[in-house]
Amino acid sequence: MSVREELKQILSNVLEIETSQFKANTPLFGAIPEFDSMAVMLLLIEFERIFSFDIDNAELSADSFSSLGQLENLIIQSRAAA
């Protein structure tokens, strides 16, 4: 399964919304009511658990969660650094 497909599944589970139609440019944080600061924390926990790496807090910004593509880039970069 691709990183994008895994992310869509994680987002669907954490946010309890349908994500199958999400594309790279789909806006997330600030655009989806369910995607709030608590969801960010839950997502980070799931990312670390599922992808088996620690996300460097210095790499995080609101922009990291602005779209599915940005979130995908964060995961890919974090995996490469692990």
mmCIF file of the N, C-alpha and C atoms, coordinates in Angstrom:
data_MODEL
# 
_entry.id   MODEL 
# 
loop_
_atom_site.group_PDB 
_atom_site.id 
_atom_site.type_symbol 
_atom_site.label_atom_id 
_atom_site.label_alt_id 
_atom_site.label_comp_id 
_atom_site.label_asym_id 
_atom_site.label_entity_id 
_atom_site.label_seq_id 
_atom_site.pdbx_PDB_ins_code 
_atom_site.Cartn_x 
_atom_site.Cartn_y 
_atom_site.Cartn_z 
_atom_site.occupancy 
_atom_site.B_iso_or_equiv 
_atom_site.pdbx_formal_charge 
_atom_site.auth_seq_id 
_atom_site.auth_comp_id 
_atom_site.auth_asym_id 
_atom_site.auth_atom_id 
_atom_site.pdbx_PDB_model_num 
ATOM 1   N N  . MET A 1 1  ? 0.840   -1.173 0.000  1.00 0.00 ? 1  MET A N  1 
ATOM 2   C CA . MET A 1 1  ? 0.000   0.000  0.000  1.00 0.00 ? 1  MET A CA 1 
ATOM 3   C C  . MET A 1 1  ? 0.892   1.245  0.000  1.00 0.00 ? 1  MET A C  1 
ATOM 4   N N  . SER A 1 2  ? 0.515   2.230  -0.780 1.00 0.00 ? 2  SER A N  1 
ATOM 5   C CA . SER A 1 2  ? 1.307   3.459  -0.870 1.00 0.00 ? 2  SER A CA 1 
ATOM 6   C C  . SER A 1 2  ? 1.127   4.296  0.399  1.00 0.00 ? 2  SER A C  1 
ATOM 7   N N  . VAL A 1 3  ? 2.067   5.220  0.600  1.00 0.00 ? 3  VAL A N  1 
ATOM 8   C CA . VAL A 1 3  ? 1.989   6.120  1.743  1.00 0.00 ? 3  VAL A CA 1 
ATOM 9   C C  . VAL A 1 3  ? 0.673   6.896  1.698  1.00 0.00 ? 3  VAL A C  1 
ATOM 10  N N  . ARG A 1 4  ? 0.288   7.367  0.524  1.00 0.00 ? 4  ARG A N  1 
ATOM 11  C CA . ARG A 1 4  ? -0.951  8.142  0.402  1.00 0.00 ? 4  ARG A CA 1 
ATOM 12  C C  . ARG A 1 4  ? -2.164  7.310  0.802  1.00 0.00 ? 4  ARG A C  1 
ATOM 13  N N  . GLU A 1 5  ? -2.222  6.080  0.360  1.00 0.00 ? 5  GLU A N  1 
ATOM 14  C CA . GLU A 1 5  ? -3.354  5.221  0.708  1.00 0.00 ? 5  GLU A CA 1 
ATOM 15  C C  . GLU A 1 5  ? -3.372  4.917  2.205  1.00 0.00 ? 5  GLU A C  1 
ATOM 16  N N  . GLU A 1 6  ? -2.200  4.691  2.787  1.00 0.00 ? 6  GLU A N  1 
ATOM 17  C CA . GLU A 1 6  ? -2.132  4.473  4.232  1.00 0.00 ? 6  GLU A CA 1 
ATOM 18  C C  . GLU A 1 6  ? -2.588  5.720  4.994  1.00 0.00 ? 6  GLU A C  1 
ATOM 19  N N  . LEU A 1 7  ? -2.160  6.888  4.530  1.00 0.00 ? 7  LEU A N  1 
ATOM 20  C CA . LEU A 1 7  ? -2.574  8.137  5.164  1.00 0.00 ? 7  LEU A CA 1 
ATOM 21  C C  . LEU A 1 7  ? -4.085  8.321  5.086  1.00 0.00 ? 7  LEU A C  1 
ATOM 22  N N  . LYS A 1 8  ? -4.658  8.032  3.946  1.00 0.00 ? 8  LYS A N  1 
ATOM 23  C CA . LYS A 1 8  ? -6.105  8.165  3.794  1.00 0.00 ? 8  LYS A CA 1 
ATOM 24  C C  . LYS A 1 8  ? -6.835  7.243  4.755  1.00 0.00 ? 8  LYS A C  1 
ATOM 25  N N  . GLN A 1 9  ? -6.320  6.038  4.944  1.00 0.00 ? 9  GLN A N  1 
ATOM 26  C CA . GLN A 1 9  ? -6.932  5.102  5.883  1.00 0.00 ? 9  GLN A CA 1 
ATOM 27  C C  . GLN A 1 9  ? -6.810  5.610  7.320  1.00 0.00 ? 9  GLN A C  1 
ATOM 28  N N  . ILE A 1 10 ? -5.639  6.104  7.678  1.00 0.00 ? 10 ILE A N  1 
ATOM 29  C CA . ILE A 1 10 ? -5.417  6.641  9.027  1.00 0.00 ? 10 ILE A CA 1 
ATOM 30  C C  . ILE A 1 10 ? -6.334  7.847  9.261  1.00 0.00 ? 10 ILE A C  1 
ATOM 31  N N  . LEU A 1 11 ? -6.385  8.757  8.307  1.00 0.00 ? 11 LEU A N  1 
ATOM 32  C CA . LEU A 1 11 ? -7.254  9.928  8.433  1.00 0.00 ? 11 LEU A CA 1 
ATOM 33  C C  . LEU A 1 11 ? -8.712  9.514  8.588  1.00 0.00 ? 11 LEU A C  1 
ATOM 34  N N  . SER A 1 12 ? -9.130  8.550  7.813  1.00 0.00 ? 12 SER A N  1 
ATOM 35  C CA . SER A 1 12 ? -10.500 8.065  7.899  1.00 0.00 ? 12 SER A CA 1 
ATOM 36  C C  . SER A 1 12 ? -10.805 7.515  9.286  1.00 0.00 ? 12 SER A C  1 
ATOM 37  N N  . ASN A 1 13 ? -9.873  6.732  9.825  1.00 0.00 ? 13 ASN A N  1 
ATOM 38  C CA . ASN A 1 13 ? -10.077 6.140  11.152 1.00 0.00 ? 13 ASN A CA 1 
ATOM 39  C C  . ASN A 1 13 ? -10.071 7.184  12.261 1.00 0.00 ? 13 ASN A C  1 
ATOM 40  N N  . VAL A 1 14 ? -9.106  8.091  12.230 1.00 0.00 ? 14 VAL A N  1 
ATOM 41  C CA . VAL A 1 14 ? -8.966  9.081  13.305 1.00 0.00 ? 14 VAL A CA 1 
ATOM 42  C C  . VAL A 1 14 ? -10.070 10.138 13.235 1.00 0.00 ? 14 VAL A C  1 
ATOM 43  N N  . LEU A 1 15 ? -10.346 10.641 12.039 1.00 0.00 ? 15 LEU A N  1 
ATOM 44  C CA . LEU A 1 15 ? -11.332 11.709 11.886 1.00 0.00 ? 15 LEU A CA 1 
ATOM 45  C C  . LEU A 1 15 ? -12.758 11.191 11.748 1.00 0.00 ? 15 LEU A C  1 
ATOM 46  N N  . GLU A 1 16 ? -12.875 9.893  11.491 1.00 0.00 ? 16 GLU A N  1 
ATOM 47  C CA . GLU A 1 16 ? -14.169 9.249  11.274 1.00 0.00 ? 16 GLU A CA 1 
ATOM 48  C C  . GLU A 1 16 ? -14.935 9.904  10.129 1.00 0.00 ? 16 GLU A C  1 
ATOM 49  N N  . ILE A 1 17 ? -14.213 10.080 9.008  1.00 0.00 ? 17 ILE A N  1 
ATOM 50  C CA . ILE A 1 17 ? -14.812 10.634 7.791  1.00 0.00 ? 17 ILE A CA 1 
ATOM 51  C C  . ILE A 1 17 ? -14.379 9.780  6.598  1.00 0.00 ? 17 ILE A C  1 
ATOM 52  N N  . GLU A 1 18 ? -15.054 9.949  5.474  1.00 0.00 ? 18 GLU A N  1 
ATOM 53  C CA . GLU A 1 18 ? -14.721 9.252  4.242  1.00 0.00 ? 18 GLU A CA 1 
ATOM 54  C C  . GLU A 1 18 ? -13.578 9.987  3.544  1.00 0.00 ? 18 GLU A C  1 
ATOM 55  N N  . THR A 1 19 ? -12.513 9.274  3.220  1.00 0.00 ? 19 THR A N  1 
ATOM 56  C CA . THR A 1 19 ? -11.340 9.909  2.609  1.00 0.00 ? 19 THR A CA 1 
ATOM 57  C C  . THR A 1 19 ? -10.952 9.295  1.264  1.00 0.00 ? 19 THR A C  1 
ATOM 58  N N  . SER A 1 20 ? -11.748 8.392  0.748  1.00 0.00 ? 20 SER A N  1 
ATOM 59  C CA . SER A 1 20 ? -11.354 7.681  -0.478 1.00 0.00 ? 20 SER A CA 1 
ATOM 60  C C  . SER A 1 20 ? -11.160 8.612  -1.674 1.00 0.00 ? 20 SER A C  1 
ATOM 61  N N  . GLN A 1 21 ? -11.833 9.745  -1.696 1.00 0.00 ? 21 GLN A N  1 
ATOM 62  C CA . GLN A 1 21 ? -11.722 10.675 -2.825 1.00 0.00 ? 21 GLN A CA 1 
ATOM 63  C C  . GLN A 1 21 ? -10.658 11.754 -2.617 1.00 0.00 ? 21 GLN A C  1 
ATOM 64  N N  . PHE A 1 22 ? -9.939  11.705 -1.502 1.00 0.00 ? 22 PHE A N  1 
ATOM 65  C CA . PHE A 1 22 ? -8.912  12.707 -1.226 1.00 0.00 ? 22 PHE A CA 1 
ATOM 66  C C  . PHE A 1 22 ? -7.793  12.623 -2.266 1.00 0.00 ? 22 PHE A C  1 
ATOM 67  N N  . LYS A 1 23 ? -7.338  13.772 -2.698 1.00 0.00 ? 23 LYS A N  1 
ATOM 68  C CA . LYS A 1 23 ? -6.215  13.902 -3.633 1.00 0.00 ? 23 LYS A CA 1 
ATOM 69  C C  . LYS A 1 23 ? -5.084  14.644 -2.915 1.00 0.00 ? 23 LYS A C  1 
ATOM 70  N N  . ALA A 1 24 ? -3.935  14.769 -3.556 1.00 0.00 ? 24 ALA A N  1 
ATOM 71  C CA . ALA A 1 24 ? -2.779  15.440 -2.954 1.00 0.00 ? 24 ALA A CA 1 
ATOM 72  C C  . ALA A 1 24 ? -3.117  16.868 -2.528 1.00 0.00 ? 24 ALA A C  1 
ATOM 73  N N  . ASN A 1 25 ? -3.941  17.558 -3.292 1.00 0.00 ? 25 ASN A N  1 
ATOM 74  C CA . ASN A 1 25 ? -4.251  18.954 -2.992 1.00 0.00 ? 25 ASN A CA 1 
ATOM 75  C C  . ASN A 1 25 ? -5.491  19.120 -2.107 1.00 0.00 ? 25 ASN A C  1 
ATOM 76  N N  . THR A 1 26 ? -6.032  18.024 -1.579 1.00 0.00 ? 26 THR A N  1 
ATOM 77  C CA . THR A 1 26 ? -7.194  18.120 -0.696 1.00 0.00 ? 26 THR A CA 1 
ATOM 78  C C  . THR A 1 26 ? -6.790  18.857 0.583  1.00 0.00 ? 26 THR A C  1 
ATOM 79  N N  . PRO A 1 27 ? -7.428  19.993 0.878  1.00 0.00 ? 27 PRO A N  1 
ATOM 80  C CA . PRO A 1 27 ? -7.092  20.734 2.097  1.00 0.00 ? 27 PRO A CA 1 
ATOM 81  C C  . PRO A 1 27 ? -7.541  19.963 3.330  1.00 0.00 ? 27 PRO A C  1 
ATOM 82  N N  . LEU A 1 28 ? -6.740  20.040 4.383  1.00 0.00 ? 28 LEU A N  1 
ATOM 83  C CA . LEU A 1 28 ? -7.036  19.312 5.615  1.00 0.00 ? 28 LEU A CA 1 
ATOM 84  C C  . LEU A 1 28 ? -7.242  20.271 6.777  1.00 0.00 ? 28 LEU A C  1 
ATOM 85  N N  . PHE A 1 29 ? -6.158  20.555 7.509  1.00 0.00 ? 29 PHE A N  1 
ATOM 86  C CA . PHE A 1 29 ? -6.248  21.371 8.719  1.00 0.00 ? 29 PHE A CA 1 
ATOM 87  C C  . PHE A 1 29 ? -6.830  22.742 8.397  1.00 0.00 ? 29 PHE A C  1 
ATOM 88  N N  . GLY A 1 30 ? -7.893  23.119 9.082  1.00 0.00 ? 30 GLY A N  1 
ATOM 89  C CA . GLY A 1 30 ? -8.564  24.385 8.829  1.00 0.00 ? 30 GLY A CA 1 
ATOM 90  C C  . GLY A 1 30 ? -9.676  24.284 7.812  1.00 0.00 ? 30 GLY A C  1 
ATOM 91  N N  . ALA A 1 31 ? -9.735  23.180 7.069  1.00 0.00 ? 31 ALA A N  1 
ATOM 92  C CA . ALA A 1 31 ? -10.764 23.012 6.050  1.00 0.00 ? 31 ALA A CA 1 
ATOM 93  C C  . ALA A 1 31 ? -11.776 21.926 6.422  1.00 0.00 ? 31 ALA A C  1 
ATOM 94  N N  . ILE A 1 32 ? -11.370 21.003 7.269  1.00 0.00 ? 32 ILE A N  1 
ATOM 95  C CA . ILE A 1 32 ? -12.244 19.917 7.703  1.00 0.00 ? 32 ILE A CA 1 
ATOM 96  C C  . ILE A 1 32 ? -12.514 20.117 9.188  1.00 0.00 ? 32 ILE A C  1 
ATOM 97  N N  . PRO A 1 33 ? -13.780 20.298 9.568  1.00 0.00 ? 33 PRO A N  1 
ATOM 98  C CA . PRO A 1 33 ? -14.085 20.579 10.980 1.00 0.00 ? 33 PRO A CA 1 
ATOM 99  C C  . PRO A 1 33 ? -13.525 19.548 11.955 1.00 0.00 ? 33 PRO A C  1 
ATOM 100 N N  . GLU A 1 34 ? -13.497 18.297 11.568 1.00 0.00 ? 34 GLU A N  1 
ATOM 101 C CA . GLU A 1 34 ? -12.992 17.239 12.445 1.00 0.00 ? 34 GLU A CA 1 
ATOM 102 C C  . GLU A 1 34 ? -11.482 17.294 12.632 1.00 0.00 ? 34 GLU A C  1 
ATOM 103 N N  . PHE A 1 35 ? -10.796 17.995 11.744 1.00 0.00 ? 35 PHE A N  1 
ATOM 104 C CA . PHE A 1 35 ? -9.336  18.067 11.779 1.00 0.00 ? 35 PHE A CA 1 
ATOM 105 C C  . PHE A 1 35 ? -8.923  19.248 12.657 1.00 0.00 ? 35 PHE A C  1 
ATOM 106 N N  . ASP A 1 36 ? -8.920  19.017 13.962 1.00 0.00 ? 36 ASP A N  1 
ATOM 107 C CA . ASP A 1 36 ? -8.558  20.050 14.920 1.00 0.00 ? 36 ASP A CA 1 
ATOM 108 C C  . ASP A 1 36 ? -7.250  19.677 15.619 1.00 0.00 ? 36 ASP A C  1 
ATOM 109 N N  . SER A 1 37 ? -6.868  20.435 16.634 1.00 0.00 ? 37 SER A N  1 
ATOM 110 C CA . SER A 1 37 ? -5.588  20.189 17.302 1.00 0.00 ? 37 SER A CA 1 
ATOM 111 C C  . SER A 1 37 ? -5.542  18.820 17.977 1.00 0.00 ? 37 SER A C  1 
ATOM 112 N N  . MET A 1 38 ? -6.658  18.352 18.500 1.00 0.00 ? 38 MET A N  1 
ATOM 113 C CA . MET A 1 38 ? -6.691  17.015 19.102 1.00 0.00 ? 38 MET A CA 1 
ATOM 114 C C  . MET A 1 38 ? -6.473  15.954 18.030 1.00 0.00 ? 38 MET A C  1 
ATOM 115 N N  . ALA A 1 39 ? -7.059  16.151 16.868 1.00 0.00 ? 39 ALA A N  1 
ATOM 116 C CA . ALA A 1 39 ? -6.864  15.211 15.759 1.00 0.00 ? 39 ALA A CA 1 
ATOM 117 C C  . ALA A 1 39 ? -5.396  15.177 15.338 1.00 0.00 ? 39 ALA A C  1 
ATOM 118 N N  . VAL A 1 40 ? -4.736  16.327 15.345 1.00 0.00 ? 40 VAL A N  1 
ATOM 119 C CA . VAL A 1 40 ? -3.313  16.381 14.998 1.00 0.00 ? 40 VAL A CA 1 
ATOM 120 C C  . VAL A 1 40 ? -2.517  15.487 15.948 1.00 0.00 ? 40 VAL A C  1 
ATOM 121 N N  . MET A 1 41 ? -2.788  15.597 17.236 1.00 0.00 ? 41 MET A N  1 
ATOM 122 C CA . MET A 1 41 ? -2.076  14.776 18.224 1.00 0.00 ? 41 MET A CA 1 
ATOM 123 C C  . MET A 1 41 ? -2.348  13.287 18.006 1.00 0.00 ? 41 MET A C  1 
ATOM 124 N N  . LEU A 1 42 ? -3.597  12.942 17.770 1.00 0.00 ? 42 LEU A N  1 
ATOM 125 C CA . LEU A 1 42 ? -3.947  11.538 17.525 1.00 0.00 ? 42 LEU A CA 1 
ATOM 126 C C  . LEU A 1 42 ? -3.290  11.016 16.247 1.00 0.00 ? 42 LEU A C  1 
ATOM 127 N N  . LEU A 1 43 ? -3.247  11.853 15.230 1.00 0.00 ? 43 LEU A N  1 
ATOM 128 C CA . LEU A 1 43 ? -2.604  11.454 13.976 1.00 0.00 ? 43 LEU A CA 1 
ATOM 129 C C  . LEU A 1 43 ? -1.111  11.223 14.174 1.00 0.00 ? 43 LEU A C  1 
ATOM 130 N N  . LEU A 1 44 ? -0.452  12.111 14.898 1.00 0.00 ? 44 LEU A N  1 
ATOM 131 C CA . LEU A 1 44 ? 0.986   11.943 15.131 1.00 0.00 ? 44 LEU A CA 1 
ATOM 132 C C  . LEU A 1 44 ? 1.272   10.633 15.872 1.00 0.00 ? 44 LEU A C  1 
ATOM 133 N N  . ILE A 1 45 ? 0.443   10.315 16.838 1.00 0.00 ? 45 ILE A N  1 
ATOM 134 C CA . ILE A 1 45 ? 0.607   9.053  17.564 1.00 0.00 ? 45 ILE A CA 1 
ATOM 135 C C  . ILE A 1 45 ? 0.438   7.875  16.612 1.00 0.00 ? 45 ILE A C  1 
ATOM 136 N N  . GLU A 1 46 ? -0.567  7.926  15.772 1.00 0.00 ? 46 GLU A N  1 
ATOM 137 C CA . GLU A 1 46 ? -0.798  6.846  14.806 1.00 0.00 ? 46 GLU A CA 1 
ATOM 138 C C  . GLU A 1 46 ? 0.333   6.755  13.784 1.00 0.00 ? 46 GLU A C  1 
ATOM 139 N N  . PHE A 1 47 ? 0.820   7.892  13.305 1.00 0.00 ? 47 PHE A N  1 
ATOM 140 C CA . PHE A 1 47 ? 1.921   7.880  12.341 1.00 0.00 ? 47 PHE A CA 1 
ATOM 141 C C  . PHE A 1 47 ? 3.141   7.189  12.940 1.00 0.00 ? 47 PHE A C  1 
ATOM 142 N N  . GLU A 1 48 ? 3.475   7.556  14.161 1.00 0.00 ? 48 GLU A N  1 
ATOM 143 C CA . GLU A 1 48 ? 4.646   6.968  14.812 1.00 0.00 ? 48 GLU A CA 1 
ATOM 144 C C  . GLU A 1 48 ? 4.444   5.473  15.049 1.00 0.00 ? 48 GLU A C  1 
ATOM 145 N N  . ARG A 1 49 ? 3.236   5.093  15.384 1.00 0.00 ? 49 ARG A N  1 
ATOM 146 C CA . ARG A 1 49 ? 2.951   3.673  15.631 1.00 0.00 ? 49 ARG A CA 1 
ATOM 147 C C  . ARG A 1 49 ? 2.969   2.868  14.326 1.00 0.00 ? 49 ARG A C  1 
ATOM 148 N N  . ILE A 1 50 ? 2.286   3.353  13.331 1.00 0.00 ? 50 ILE A N  1 
ATOM 149 C CA . ILE A 1 50 ? 2.139   2.603  12.076 1.00 0.00 ? 50 ILE A CA 1 
ATOM 150 C C  . ILE A 1 50 ? 3.397   2.644  11.224 1.00 0.00 ? 50 ILE A C  1 
ATOM 151 N N  . PHE A 1 51 ? 4.033   3.800  11.120 1.00 0.00 ? 51 PHE A N  1 
ATOM 152 C CA . PHE A 1 51 ? 5.200   3.938  10.256 1.00 0.00 ? 51 PHE A CA 1 
ATOM 153 C C  . PHE A 1 51 ? 6.517   3.661  10.985 1.00 0.00 ? 51 PHE A C  1 
ATOM 154 N N  . SER A 1 52 ? 6.453   3.432  12.292 1.00 0.00 ? 52 SER A N  1 
ATOM 155 C CA . SER A 1 52 ? 7.613   3.031  13.112 1.00 0.00 ? 52 SER A CA 1 
ATOM 156 C C  . SER A 1 52 ? 8.779   4.024  13.079 1.00 0.00 ? 52 SER A C  1 
ATOM 157 N N  . PHE A 1 53 ? 8.487   5.287  13.322 1.00 0.00 ? 53 PHE A N  1 
ATOM 158 C CA . PHE A 1 53 ? 9.528   6.300  13.445 1.00 0.00 ? 53 PHE A CA 1 
ATOM 159 C C  . PHE A 1 53 ? 9.004   7.424  14.317 1.00 0.00 ? 53 PHE A C  1 
ATOM 160 N N  . ASP A 1 54 ? 9.930   8.219  14.831 1.00 0.00 ? 54 ASP A N  1 
ATOM 161 C CA . ASP A 1 54 ? 9.562   9.393  15.615 1.00 0.00 ? 54 ASP A CA 1 
ATOM 162 C C  . ASP A 1 54 ? 9.599   10.608 14.706 1.00 0.00 ? 54 ASP A C  1 
ATOM 163 N N  . ILE A 1 55 ? 8.573   11.418 14.785 1.00 0.00 ? 55 ILE A N  1 
ATOM 164 C CA . ILE A 1 55 ? 8.529   12.653 14.008 1.00 0.00 ? 55 ILE A CA 1 
ATOM 165 C C  . ILE A 1 55 ? 9.225   13.739 14.801 1.00 0.00 ? 55 ILE A C  1 
ATOM 166 N N  . ASP A 1 56 ? 10.160  14.416 14.153 1.00 0.00 ? 56 ASP A N  1 
ATOM 167 C CA . ASP A 1 56 ? 10.898  15.515 14.786 1.00 0.00 ? 56 ASP A CA 1 
ATOM 168 C C  . ASP A 1 56 ? 9.968   16.719 14.891 1.00 0.00 ? 56 ASP A C  1 
ATOM 169 N N  . ASN A 1 57 ? 9.695   17.149 16.114 1.00 0.00 ? 57 ASN A N  1 
ATOM 170 C CA . ASN A 1 57 ? 8.786   18.281 16.329 1.00 0.00 ? 57 ASN A CA 1 
ATOM 171 C C  . ASN A 1 57 ? 9.260   19.546 15.628 1.00 0.00 ? 57 ASN A C  1 
ATOM 172 N N  . ALA A 1 58 ? 10.564  19.669 15.407 1.00 0.00 ? 58 ALA A N  1 
ATOM 173 C CA . ALA A 1 58 ? 11.095  20.842 14.707 1.00 0.00 ? 58 ALA A CA 1 
ATOM 174 C C  . ALA A 1 58 ? 10.631  20.883 13.256 1.00 0.00 ? 58 ALA A C  1 
ATOM 175 N N  . GLU A 1 59 ? 10.269  19.720 12.711 1.00 0.00 ? 59 GLU A N  1 
ATOM 176 C CA . GLU A 1 59 ? 9.805   19.645 11.324 1.00 0.00 ? 59 GLU A CA 1 
ATOM 177 C C  . GLU A 1 59 ? 8.330   19.993 11.182 1.00 0.00 ? 59 GLU A C  1 
ATOM 178 N N  . LEU A 1 60 ? 7.605   20.054 12.289 1.00 0.00 ? 60 LEU A N  1 
ATOM 179 C CA . LEU A 1 60 ? 6.163   20.261 12.243 1.00 0.00 ? 60 LEU A CA 1 
ATOM 180 C C  . LEU A 1 60 ? 5.797   21.735 12.168 1.00 0.00 ? 60 LEU A C  1 
ATOM 181 N N  . SER A 1 61 ? 4.801   22.011 11.347 1.00 0.00 ? 61 SER A N  1 
ATOM 182 C CA . SER A 1 61 ? 4.212   23.341 11.261 1.00 0.00 ? 61 SER A CA 1 
ATOM 183 C C  . SER A 1 61 ? 2.774   23.150 10.791 1.00 0.00 ? 61 SER A C  1 
ATOM 184 N N  . ALA A 1 62 ? 2.002   24.193 10.862 1.00 0.00 ? 62 ALA A N  1 
ATOM 185 C CA . ALA A 1 62 ? 0.619   24.111 10.374 1.00 0.00 ? 62 ALA A CA 1 
ATOM 186 C C  . ALA A 1 62 ? 0.609   23.732 8.900  1.00 0.00 ? 62 ALA A C  1 
ATOM 187 N N  . ASP A 1 63 ? 1.621   24.163 8.167  1.00 0.00 ? 63 ASP A N  1 
ATOM 188 C CA . ASP A 1 63 ? 1.712   23.848 6.742  1.00 0.00 ? 63 ASP A CA 1 
ATOM 189 C C  . ASP A 1 63 ? 1.844   22.340 6.507  1.00 0.00 ? 63 ASP A C  1 
ATOM 190 N N  . SER A 1 64 ? 2.462   21.623 7.452  1.00 0.00 ? 64 SER A N  1 
ATOM 191 C CA . SER A 1 64 ? 2.622   20.172 7.317  1.00 0.00 ? 64 SER A CA 1 
ATOM 192 C C  . SER A 1 64 ? 1.283   19.467 7.220  1.00 0.00 ? 64 SER A C  1 
ATOM 193 N N  . PHE A 1 65 ? 0.241   20.080 7.776  1.00 0.00 ? 65 PHE A N  1 
ATOM 194 C CA . PHE A 1 65 ? -1.087  19.482 7.819  1.00 0.00 ? 65 PHE A CA 1 
ATOM 195 C C  . PHE A 1 65 ? -2.080  20.192 6.904  1.00 0.00 ? 65 PHE A C  1 
ATOM 196 N N  . SER A 1 66 ? -1.584  21.033 6.023  1.00 0.00 ? 66 SER A N  1 
ATOM 197 C CA . SER A 1 66 ? -2.469  21.838 5.182  1.00 0.00 ? 66 SER A CA 1 
ATOM 198 C C  . SER A 1 66 ? -3.155  21.041 4.079  1.00 0.00 ? 66 SER A C  1 
ATOM 199 N N  . SER A 1 67 ? -2.523  19.972 3.607  1.00 0.00 ? 67 SER A N  1 
ATOM 200 C CA . SER A 1 67 ? -3.121  19.159 2.541  1.00 0.00 ? 67 SER A CA 1 
ATOM 201 C C  . SER A 1 67 ? -2.617  17.724 2.663  1.00 0.00 ? 67 SER A C  1 
ATOM 202 N N  . LEU A 1 68 ? -3.286  16.843 1.971  1.00 0.00 ? 68 LEU A N  1 
ATOM 203 C CA . LEU A 1 68 ? -2.869  15.448 1.984  1.00 0.00 ? 68 LEU A CA 1 
ATOM 204 C C  . LEU A 1 68 ? -1.455  15.312 1.425  1.00 0.00 ? 68 LEU A C  1 
ATOM 205 N N  . GLY A 1 69 ? -1.131  16.054 0.388  1.00 0.00 ? 69 GLY A N  1 
ATOM 206 C CA . GLY A 1 69 ? 0.210   16.005 -0.201 1.00 0.00 ? 69 GLY A CA 1 
ATOM 207 C C  . GLY A 1 69 ? 1.284   16.478 0.764  1.00 0.00 ? 69 GLY A C  1 
ATOM 208 N N  . GLN A 1 70 ? 1.002   17.542 1.515  1.00 0.00 ? 70 GLN A N  1 
ATOM 209 C CA . GLN A 1 70 ? 1.965   18.034 2.506  1.00 0.00 ? 70 GLN A CA 1 
ATOM 210 C C  . GLN A 1 70 ? 2.181   17.003 3.601  1.00 0.00 ? 70 GLN A C  1 
ATOM 211 N N  . LEU A 1 71 ? 1.122   16.367 4.029  1.00 0.00 ? 71 LEU A N  1 
ATOM 212 C CA . LEU A 1 71 ? 1.213   15.343 5.060  1.00 0.00 ? 71 LEU A CA 1 
ATOM 213 C C  . LEU A 1 71 ? 1.986   14.130 4.541  1.00 0.00 ? 71 LEU A C  1 
ATOM 214 N N  . GLU A 1 72 ? 1.749   13.790 3.302  1.00 0.00 ? 72 GLU A N  1 
ATOM 215 C CA . GLU A 1 72 ? 2.481   12.690 2.662  1.00 0.00 ? 72 GLU A CA 1 
ATOM 216 C C  . GLU A 1 72 ? 3.975   13.006 2.617  1.00 0.00 ? 72 GLU A C  1 
ATOM 217 N N  . ASN A 1 73 ? 4.317   14.234 2.269  1.00 0.00 ? 73 ASN A N  1 
ATOM 218 C CA . ASN A 1 73 ? 5.729   14.642 2.237  1.00 0.00 ? 73 ASN A CA 1 
ATOM 219 C C  . ASN A 1 73 ? 6.367   14.536 3.615  1.00 0.00 ? 73 ASN A C  1 
ATOM 220 N N  . LEU A 1 74 ? 5.636   14.937 4.650  1.00 0.00 ? 74 LEU A N  1 
ATOM 221 C CA . LEU A 1 74 ? 6.143   14.827 6.012  1.00 0.00 ? 74 LEU A CA 1 
ATOM 222 C C  . LEU A 1 74 ? 6.479   13.382 6.360  1.00 0.00 ? 74 LEU A C  1 
ATOM 223 N N  . ILE A 1 75 ? 5.578   12.469 6.018  1.00 0.00 ? 75 ILE A N  1 
ATOM 224 C CA . ILE A 1 75 ? 5.798   11.054 6.306  1.00 0.00 ? 75 ILE A CA 1 
ATOM 225 C C  . ILE A 1 75 ? 6.987   10.521 5.526  1.00 0.00 ? 75 ILE A C  1 
ATOM 226 N N  . ILE A 1 76 ? 7.067   10.833 4.261  1.00 0.00 ? 76 ILE A N  1 
ATOM 227 C CA . ILE A 1 76 ? 8.168   10.334 3.414  1.00 0.00 ? 76 ILE A CA 1 
ATOM 228 C C  . ILE A 1 76 ? 9.511   10.862 3.928  1.00 0.00 ? 76 ILE A C  1 
ATOM 229 N N  . GLN A 1 77 ? 9.567   12.152 4.272  1.00 0.00 ? 77 GLN A N  1 
ATOM 230 C CA . GLN A 1 77 ? 10.822  12.729 4.789  1.00 0.00 ? 77 GLN A CA 1 
ATOM 231 C C  . GLN A 1 77 ? 11.184  12.126 6.140  1.00 0.00 ? 77 GLN A C  1 
ATOM 232 N N  . SER A 1 78 ? 10.207  11.928 6.990  1.00 0.00 ? 78 SER A N  1 
ATOM 233 C CA . SER A 1 78 ? 10.466  11.364 8.308  1.00 0.00 ? 78 SER A CA 1 
ATOM 234 C C  . SER A 1 78 ? 10.935  9.915  8.202  1.00 0.00 ? 78 SER A C  1 
ATOM 235 N N  . ARG A 1 79 ? 10.375  9.182  7.281  1.00 0.00 ? 79 ARG A N  1 
ATOM 236 C CA . ARG A 1 79 ? 10.796  7.785  7.082  1.00 0.00 ? 79 ARG A CA 1 
ATOM 237 C C  . ARG A 1 79 ? 12.230  7.733  6.561  1.00 0.00 ? 79 ARG A C  1 
ATOM 238 N N  . ALA A 1 80 ? 12.567  8.643  5.663  1.00 0.00 ? 80 ALA A N  1 
ATOM 239 C CA . ALA A 1 80 ? 13.906  8.664  5.099  1.00 0.00 ? 80 ALA A CA 1 
ATOM 240 C C  . ALA A 1 80 ? 14.954  9.020  6.161  1.00 0.00 ? 80 ALA A C  1 
ATOM 241 N N  . ALA A 1 81 ? 14.574  9.876  7.110  1.00 0.00 ? 81 ALA A N  1 
ATOM 242 C CA . ALA A 1 81 ? 15.497  10.311 8.154  1.00 0.00 ? 81 ALA A CA 1 
ATOM 243 C C  . ALA A 1 81 ? 15.663  9.273  9.249  1.00 0.00 ? 81 ALA A C  1 
ATOM 244 N N  . ALA A 1 82 ? 14.721  8.330  9.318  1.00 0.00 ? 82 ALA A N  1 
ATOM 245 C CA . ALA A 1 82 ? 14.767  7.312  10.407 1.00 0.00 ? 82 ALA A CA 1 
ATOM 246 C C  . ALA A 1 82 ? 15.836  6.282  10.173 1.00 0.00 ? 82 ALA A C  1 
# 
